[in-house]
Amino acid sequence: MTALQAVALVAVAVTGSATALTRDVVRQAMVAGVFGTSLAGLFFAVEAPDVALSQIVVAAVALPLMILLAAHRTGGGRG
């Protein structure tokens, strides 16, 4: 394991924990986007660029957007 891979793995662990510990729906969606981006960085570090590009699209863009739209629609983002 290289130093870059170790740093990327620690970043994934930290952002994943932050996502799980965040209680507010809007903040959690944003932190989940950061988690997806850090996971994509890990995939780049382990030389899987095709998976990393898919990860960026799905986890960093589509998933937070879907969470925010669902929270807005159901009123889950309030109080």
C-alpha positions as CSV (number, residue, x, y, z in Angstrom):
1,M,0.0,0.0,0.0
2,T,1.4,3.4,-1.0
3,A,1.2,6.5,1.1
4,L,-1.3,8.0,-1.3
5,Q,-3.6,5.0,-0.9
6,A,-3.3,5.2,2.9
7,V,-4.2,8.9,2.9
8,A,-7.1,8.2,0.6
9,L,-8.3,5.4,2.8
10,V,-8.1,7.6,5.9
11,A,-10.1,10.3,4.1
12,V,-12.8,7.8,3.2
13,A,-13.0,6.6,6.8
14,V,-13.3,10.2,8.2
15,T,-15.9,11.3,5.6
16,G,-17.9,8.1,6.0
17,S,-18.0,8.6,9.8
18,A,-18.9,12.2,9.4
19,T,-21.8,11.2,7.1
20,A,-23.1,8.7,9.6
21,L,-22.8,11.1,12.5
22,T,-24.5,14.1,10.8
23,R,-28.2,14.4,11.8
24,D,-29.5,17.3,9.6
25,V,-30.7,15.9,6.3
26,V,-29.4,18.8,4.2
27,R,-26.0,18.7,5.8
28,Q,-25.9,14.9,5.6
29,A,-26.6,15.1,1.8
30,M,-23.7,17.5,1.4
31,V,-21.3,15.4,3.5
32,A,-22.4,12.3,1.5
33,G,-21.3,14.2,-1.6
34,V,-17.9,14.8,0.0
35,F,-17.8,11.1,1.0
36,G,-18.5,10.1,-2.6
37,T,-15.7,12.4,-3.9
38,S,-13.2,11.0,-1.4
39,L,-14.2,7.5,-2.4
40,A,-13.6,8.4,-6.0
41,G,-10.2,9.6,-5.0
42,L,-9.5,6.3,-3.4
43,F,-10.5,4.5,-6.6
44,F,-8.1,6.7,-8.5
45,A,-5.4,5.9,-6.0
46,V,-5.9,2.1,-6.5
47,E,-5.8,2.6,-10.3
48,A,-9.5,2.1,-11.1
49,P,-10.2,5.3,-13.0
50,D,-13.4,3.9,-14.7
51,V,-14.9,3.1,-11.3
52,A,-13.8,6.5,-10.0
53,L,-15.5,8.4,-12.8
54,S,-18.7,6.4,-12.2
55,Q,-18.4,7.1,-8.5
56,I,-18.1,10.9,-9.1
57,V,-21.3,10.9,-11.1
58,V,-23.4,8.8,-8.9
59,A,-22.2,9.4,-5.3
60,A,-21.0,13.0,-5.6
61,V,-23.7,14.4,-7.8
62,A,-26.8,12.2,-8.3
63,L,-27.2,10.8,-4.7
64,P,-27.1,14.1,-2.8
65,L,-29.4,15.6,-5.4
66,M,-31.9,12.8,-4.9
67,I,-31.7,13.0,-1.1
68,L,-32.3,16.8,-1.2
69,L,-35.2,16.4,-3.7
70,A,-36.8,13.7,-1.5
71,A,-36.3,15.7,1.7
72,H,-37.9,18.7,0.1
73,R,-40.8,16.7,-1.3
74,T,-41.6,14.9,2.0
75,G,-40.8,17.9,4.3
76,G,-38.0,15.9,5.9
77,G,-35.6,18.7,5.7
78,R,-37.6,20.8,8.2
79,G,-37.3,20.6,11.9
